[in-house]
Every structure is written in C-alpha cells, then in structure tokens.
Amino acid sequence: MDLWHVPASREQGWYLALMAPNVKGPTFAWLDPSRLYCHQQGLQDCIADLLQPFRADPIDLIAGIDAMGFILGAAIANTLQKGFLAIRKAGHLCVETCTEPYTDYSAHHKLMEMRMDAVQPGLRVLLVDQWIETGGTMRAAIRLVEQQGGIVAGVAAICIEDSEGGRWIQEHYKCAQCVPPHLRSQFNSHQLESFQAFGARPGQA
C-alpha cells in the first residue's frame, strides 16, 4: 500500500494495511505497526477508532505501556487533553515506584514499574498499548493501577489477539481495538492478506 495514499472510503481499520510484515526473522515481532504512525490520516483515524467506545466515559489519565504504547498513549492523551503516565519496564524510573512481575509475549519473565505519585484512589485511567498478544504485559499494568486504588476505565490497543490473556482482558474490562470482525481471523493467524502488497512473507528476509 502506498504509504501516503488515503482511500476515498475510509472504513474502520483501513489503515491496518499500512502495517509492514516482519522480514527480519523470528526474534522480531511478526509485523511492524509503527509504519502506520507515519501516515497522518491513518494515525488520526486509528486514534478516533480507539476512543470511540469511551466518548461518553469519564477519563482522568492516560497510561501508556513501555515502549510502543507510549506513542499511541501520548497521542490519545493529547487528543483528550489529559495527562500521560508512562508505565515502564523496571529499572528506568529514578523515583519511588511500585513493581509487578509479568511474562511477556516472548515468554520472558520481567518486572513492570509505575511511579507512586501519579495514581490516586478513584482516578480513572485508560490503559493503552500498541498490541496485546498474550496479555501478560497489560495485566501487569492493570494490577499496578488497581494496587494504587485507581480504576481502569478501559484498555485500548490496535489489536487484542484471541489468546487466553486477551480474552480475559476483554471479559473483565471495557476494551477498544482497531481490528474489525472480518479481519480478526487474519490477525489471530499472524498472516494478513495486505502483506501480499509488500512482496514478502512474515519472517522472510
């Protein structure tokens, strides 16, 4: 897909075809969503789709998850004119933090951390990440917010895959994703028809 082309009919998720397949092998994620962010209209429509379910909801703070969730989270915070909280991998914040263990999509055991002074009891927080595959990272972020007395107002990501963790999050929290129903099987199988436009298969150099 031409990076700068805007289709006449901007259906929900049209910009998903902007994402590029992985051509660097199995040590990388199966696709590159960051290509979408280079497209001005695509990024704006992505944010609008993610916010649509929360339009009538009170939201006090946006939290983005390290690291790619910072991009969408900060953009959403700017759109809503709210503050932005960075939830980070442990070891990067030079202030008092609370931590939570988690297992990420690559099965590595890690720690997530959040500054102690940002979330007060009753504060309504919208959690944002680029992608939810196994759900381990997002569930750690949820626990951090709730341990400080915050309320998870919702969870937003470009895609919430049909994994055990992804289903748990959608069953327990209000969620928004950009993938329309007719494309979800492609995303769950990690093979998009739009990849054909790139002339390469995921993981193929």
N, C-alpha and C positions, 0 to 999 in steps of 0.2 A: 504494500500500500504506500502511495506517495505520502511522505511524512507531512506535507503541508496541505494536502487535499482535504476539503471539507465536503462531505456528501450533501446533496440537496435535501434529502430526508434524513435528519439526524435522529434515528431511532435509538432507544435505550441500548447503551453498550456499543454503539457503532465504533467508538474509539478503541475498543479492545483489540481490533485488528491491527492497531498501530504497534502492539507489543511484539517484540522480536523473539525468535526461538534461540535457545541455547546452542551455540556452535563450539563451545569450549570443553565439553565433556562432563562426566558425572559429578565432579567436585563443585560444580556450579548449579544454581537453581535451573529448573527446566525451561524457564523463559525469562525475558528481560522486560519487566513492566516500565522501567524508567524511560524507555523510548516514548511512551505515551505523554510523559510530562513535558517533552519538548514541543508538543503541539498545543498552542494556546487555546483553541476551541475545545480540543479533546480534554485538556485538563479542567477547563471550566465546566464542561458537561459531566465529567466524572465526579467532580465535587458536588454539582447540583443533584446528581442521582443519589449520591451517598447521604445527602442531607434531607432528601425528600421525606423519608419516614419520620424525621424529627422536627419538621417545620413548626408544629404546634407544641413542642415539648420544651419545658424549661431546662436550659443547659447553662451551667456556670463556668465550666472549664473544659478545655480540650486537652487530652493527653495522647501523645504520640509515642510509639514504641521503637526503640533503637533497632535498626538505624533508619530504614526506609520509611517507617511510619512517621518520621519527623517531617518528611516532605508533605505528605497529604495532611497530616495533623496540623502543621503550621499554616497551610493554605486554608484549611477549614476554619481554624481559629481566626484568621484574618477575615474570611468571608462573614463569619458570625460576630466579629468584633469582640472576641473573648480572649482570655489569657491562654497561654500554651505551656503545658508541663511535659518535659522530656523524661520518660521512663527508660532508664539506661541499663546496659549490661554492667554488672558490678565492677567497681574499681575506677570509674571515671568521674564521679561526683566528689568534690572536695568539701562537702558539707555533711552534716549528720543525716544518715539515711536509714531506711528500713529495707530489708532484703528478703527475697523469696526465691527458693530453688525452683528450677524447671528443666524440662528436657525439650530441646528444640527439634525442628523438623529433621535434622541430620542425626538425631539420637544422642547428641552430646549433652551432658549434664552441666548446667550453668547456674549462675545467680543473676537475678534482676534486682535493681535497686531504684528507690524513689526518695527524693528529699522529704524530710519530715514536716516541713513547714507549709507545704502547698495545699494539702487536702484537709479541710476541717470537717467535723461531723456534719452530715446533711448536705455537703457540697455535691452537686450533680455533675458527674464527669462523663464526657463522651470519649470512649477509648478508640483510637484509630491506629491501624497498622496497614501496611501495603497488602499483605496476603495472610490468610490463615489456612495452613495446611493440616498439621496435626492438632493445633490448638494449644499446645503447651505454653508457648510464649504469652499468648493472650490471657490464658487462665492465670498465669503468674501475675500479670498486670492487674487483673481483676482482684486477685487476693490482696495485692498491695493497697489498692484504693479502698477496699472494704475494711481492711485491718485498721485503717486510719479513720473509719467512720464515714467515709464517702459513699455516695450512691452512684452505681454505674447506670447512667442514663441510657446508655446504648453502646453498641460495638459496630464500627464501620470498617470495611476493608474492600478492596477491589474484588476479591474473591474469597469466599468461605467454602473450602472444599468439603465434600461429603465424606468426612472422616469421623471417627468416634468423637474426637475432641471438637470438631466443627459442628457436629450435630448437638453436642451437649451445650455449647455456647448459644446456639440458636434456640434451643429449648428453654433456656433459663434467662435469656436477655433479649431485649429488642435489638434487632440487627439490620444492617443495610449492606448490600453488596451490589456491584455493578453488573454482574453476570445474569442476563435474562434466562428464564427457564429453558428455552430451546437450545441454549449453548452449554448448559451445565454438564451434560454428559461428556462433552469435549474437554472441559476443564478438569473434570474428575479423572479422565483418562490421560491427561497431560499431553494431548495431541490436538491442536487447533487446525481447522481447515485453512485458516488465514496464513498459516506457516508456509503454505504452498507458494505464496507470493514472494517469499524470501529465497526460494530455490535451495533450501537446506532443511534437513530434519533436525529436531532437537538433539543435542549432544554430538552432532556430526560436524567435525572440523572442515 
